[in-house]
Amino acid sequence: MNGAERLVHIKAKPAVLEGSLAIPPGAPGLVLFAHGSGSSRYSPRNKFVAQTLRESGIGTLLIDLLTREEDTLYENRFDIDLLTLRLEMATGWLSEDSETRGLRIGYFGASTGAAAALRAAANLGPVIGAVVSRGGRPDLALSFLGHVRSPTLLIVGGLDHMVIELNQQAYNELKAEKELIIIPGASHLFEEPGALEEVARLASEWFQRHLDEK
């Protein structure tokens, strides 16, 4: 059963970030989505994954880490320092909000959002219970990966050859519990039949395993 979605506003001076929060009854944890460059909380791919997570009993927060004005500047989309800071601010908000306080937190990052998720996980330590990267660029957080303590799942499409290589490089740097899964026949956006469903299934299993730990 899904919890009702509500619009939230998170102060991240000087910006105010908008997000969509939904918590199923009895959820053990919540996954914060860090979108890739040029994407937003309305991304159909991330919304699909979020829906699957909620169906498995896990809460979700789909949030825009950049305002509309900031997103018009192309360089902001690759400003991993800024994206990481915003993700950490959103995580702090979750620890204080009455509905989410006390829930274990995971990160789901796509493309450049995966780099921000891993850097924030390295900075926040045990606060982050698990990380999943979809077609991510963890290489953009390479110097931080050895400090990540959160169990990390890297998911890459089998046709996304350059990103496979970058993820293999990142996998070798990770010291925490980790797994790299390559989905055969899938491209960078996982648009092939069944590919996104497999991403959602793998992510759901990973978060259920690690966010439900006592």
C-alpha positions as CSV (number, residue, x, y, z in Angstrom):
1,M,0.0,0.0,0.0
2,N,1.4,3.4,-0.9
3,G,1.4,6.4,1.3
4,A,-0.1,9.6,-0.1
5,E,2.4,11.9,-1.8
6,R,2.9,15.4,-0.4
7,L,4.8,18.3,-1.8
8,V,7.6,19.4,0.4
9,H,9.8,22.5,0.4
10,I,13.4,22.3,1.8
11,K,15.4,25.4,2.5
12,A,18.8,25.2,1.0
13,K,19.9,28.8,1.2
14,P,19.6,30.7,-1.0
15,A,17.4,28.2,-2.8
16,V,14.3,26.4,-1.9
17,L,14.1,22.8,-3.2
18,E,10.8,21.1,-4.1
19,G,10.2,17.5,-3.7
20,S,7.5,14.8,-3.6
21,L,7.5,12.7,-0.4
22,A,5.5,9.4,0.0
23,I,5.8,7.1,3.0
24,P,3.9,3.7,3.0
25,P,2.5,2.7,6.4
26,G,5.2,0.8,8.4
27,A,8.0,1.8,6.1
28,P,11.4,0.8,7.6
29,G,13.3,3.4,5.5
30,L,13.2,6.0,2.8
31,V,15.1,6.5,-0.4
32,L,16.1,9.9,-1.6
33,F,16.5,10.2,-5.3
34,A,19.4,12.2,-6.8
35,H,18.6,12.9,-10.5
36,G,21.0,13.1,-13.3
37,S,22.0,16.1,-15.4
38,G,19.0,17.6,-17.2
39,S,16.5,15.5,-15.4
40,S,14.1,16.3,-12.6
41,R,11.8,14.7,-10.0
42,Y,9.3,14.2,-12.9
43,S,11.7,11.8,-14.6
44,P,9.5,8.9,-15.8
45,R,12.3,6.5,-15.1
46,N,12.9,7.5,-11.5
47,K,9.2,7.8,-10.9
48,F,8.8,4.2,-12.1
49,V,11.6,3.0,-9.7
50,A,10.1,5.0,-6.9
51,Q,6.7,3.5,-7.4
52,T,8.2,0.0,-7.3
53,L,10.0,0.9,-4.0
54,R,6.7,2.1,-2.4
55,E,5.0,-1.0,-3.5
56,S,7.7,-3.0,-1.6
57,G,7.0,-0.8,1.5
58,I,9.8,1.7,1.2
59,G,9.3,5.5,1.3
60,T,10.6,7.8,-1.4
61,L,11.6,11.4,-1.8
62,L,11.9,12.6,-5.3
63,I,13.6,16.0,-5.2
64,D,15.0,18.6,-7.5
65,L,18.5,19.5,-6.3
66,L,18.6,22.5,-8.5
67,T,16.0,25.2,-8.9
68,R,14.6,25.9,-12.4
69,E,16.8,29.0,-12.7
70,E,19.9,27.1,-11.6
71,D,19.2,24.3,-14.0
72,T,19.3,26.6,-17.0
73,L,23.0,27.0,-16.4
74,Y,24.6,23.9,-18.0
75,E,27.6,23.9,-15.7
76,N,25.4,23.6,-12.6
77,R,24.3,20.2,-13.7
78,F,27.8,19.0,-13.4
79,D,28.7,20.9,-10.2
80,I,29.1,17.8,-8.0
81,D,30.1,20.0,-5.0
82,L,26.7,21.8,-5.2
83,L,24.6,18.7,-5.8
84,T,26.3,17.0,-2.9
85,L,25.7,19.9,-0.5
86,R,22.0,20.0,-1.6
87,L,21.6,16.3,-1.0
88,E,23.1,16.6,2.4
89,M,20.7,19.4,3.2
90,A,17.8,17.3,2.1
91,T,19.0,14.5,4.2
92,G,19.2,16.8,7.3
93,W,15.7,17.9,6.6
94,L,14.5,14.2,6.6
95,S,16.1,13.7,10.0
96,E,14.1,16.6,11.4
97,D,10.7,16.2,9.7
98,S,8.1,14.6,11.9
99,E,7.0,12.1,9.3
100,T,10.5,10.9,8.4
101,R,12.5,11.4,11.5
102,G,13.9,8.0,12.6
103,L,13.6,6.3,9.2
104,R,16.7,4.7,7.7
105,I,17.8,6.6,4.6
106,G,19.1,5.4,1.3
107,Y,20.2,7.1,-1.9
108,F,19.2,6.3,-5.5
109,G,21.4,8.2,-7.9
110,A,21.3,8.4,-11.7
111,S,24.0,9.7,-14.0
112,T,25.7,12.7,-12.2
113,G,23.3,12.2,-9.3
114,A,25.1,9.0,-8.4
115,A,28.3,10.9,-7.9
116,A,26.6,13.3,-5.5
117,A,24.9,10.4,-3.7
118,L,28.3,8.6,-3.2
119,R,30.0,11.8,-2.0
120,A,27.2,12.6,0.4
121,A,27.3,9.0,1.7
122,A,31.1,9.3,2.2
123,N,30.5,12.5,4.2
124,L,27.6,11.3,6.3
125,G,28.8,7.8,7.1
126,P,26.4,5.5,8.9
127,V,23.5,7.9,8.4
128,I,23.1,6.5,4.9
129,G,22.0,2.9,5.0
130,A,22.5,2.0,1.3
131,V,23.2,3.5,-2.1
132,V,22.0,2.4,-5.6
133,S,23.5,3.9,-8.8
134,R,21.6,3.6,-12.1
135,G,23.7,4.2,-15.2
136,G,25.7,6.4,-12.8
137,R,29.0,8.4,-13.0
138,P,30.6,7.3,-9.7
139,D,33.9,8.1,-11.3
140,L,33.1,11.8,-10.6
141,A,33.4,11.0,-6.9
142,L,36.4,8.7,-7.3
143,S,38.5,10.2,-4.4
144,F,35.6,9.8,-2.0
145,L,34.7,6.2,-2.8
146,G,37.2,4.7,-0.3
147,H,35.4,6.5,2.5
148,V,31.9,5.2,1.6
149,R,30.6,2.9,4.3
150,S,27.1,2.3,2.8
151,P,26.4,-0.9,1.0
152,T,26.5,0.2,-2.7
153,L,24.9,-1.4,-5.8
154,L,26.1,-0.2,-9.2
155,I,23.7,-1.0,-12.1
156,V,24.8,-0.4,-15.7
157,G,23.3,-1.3,-19.1
158,G,25.2,-3.9,-21.1
159,L,25.3,-1.6,-24.1
160,D,26.6,1.4,-22.2
161,H,30.2,0.5,-22.8
162,M,31.9,3.7,-21.6
163,V,29.9,3.8,-18.4
164,I,30.6,0.1,-17.7
165,E,34.3,0.9,-17.7
166,L,33.8,3.9,-15.4
167,N,31.7,1.8,-13.0
168,Q,34.3,-1.0,-13.0
169,Q,36.9,1.6,-12.0
170,A,34.7,2.9,-9.2
171,Y,33.8,-0.6,-8.0
172,N,37.5,-1.2,-7.5
173,E,37.8,1.9,-5.3
174,L,34.8,1.0,-3.0
175,K,35.7,-0.6,0.3
176,A,32.1,-1.1,1.6
177,E,29.8,-4.0,0.7
178,K,29.4,-3.7,-3.0
179,E,27.9,-5.2,-6.1
180,L,28.2,-4.3,-9.8
181,I,25.4,-5.7,-12.0
182,I,25.4,-5.3,-15.8
183,I,21.9,-5.7,-17.4
184,P,22.4,-7.5,-20.8
185,G,21.0,-5.6,-23.8
186,A,20.2,-2.4,-21.9
187,S,21.4,1.0,-23.0
188,H,22.2,4.0,-20.9
189,L,18.5,5.0,-20.3
190,F,17.3,1.4,-19.9
191,E,14.6,2.0,-22.5
192,E,14.5,-1.6,-23.8
193,P,11.6,-3.9,-22.8
194,G,12.0,-5.2,-19.2
195,A,15.2,-3.3,-18.6
196,L,13.8,-0.6,-16.2
197,E,11.7,-3.2,-14.5
198,E,14.9,-5.1,-13.7
199,V,16.6,-2.0,-12.4
200,A,13.6,-1.4,-10.1
201,R,13.6,-5.0,-8.9
202,L,17.3,-5.0,-8.1
203,A,17.1,-1.6,-6.3
204,S,14.0,-2.7,-4.3
205,E,15.8,-5.9,-3.1
206,W,18.9,-3.9,-2.2
207,F,17.1,-1.3,-0.2
208,Q,14.8,-3.9,1.5
209,R,17.9,-5.9,2.6
210,H,19.8,-2.9,3.9
211,L,17.2,-0.4,5.2
212,D,15.3,-3.0,7.1
213,E,18.3,-4.0,9.2
214,K,17.8,-3.7,12.9
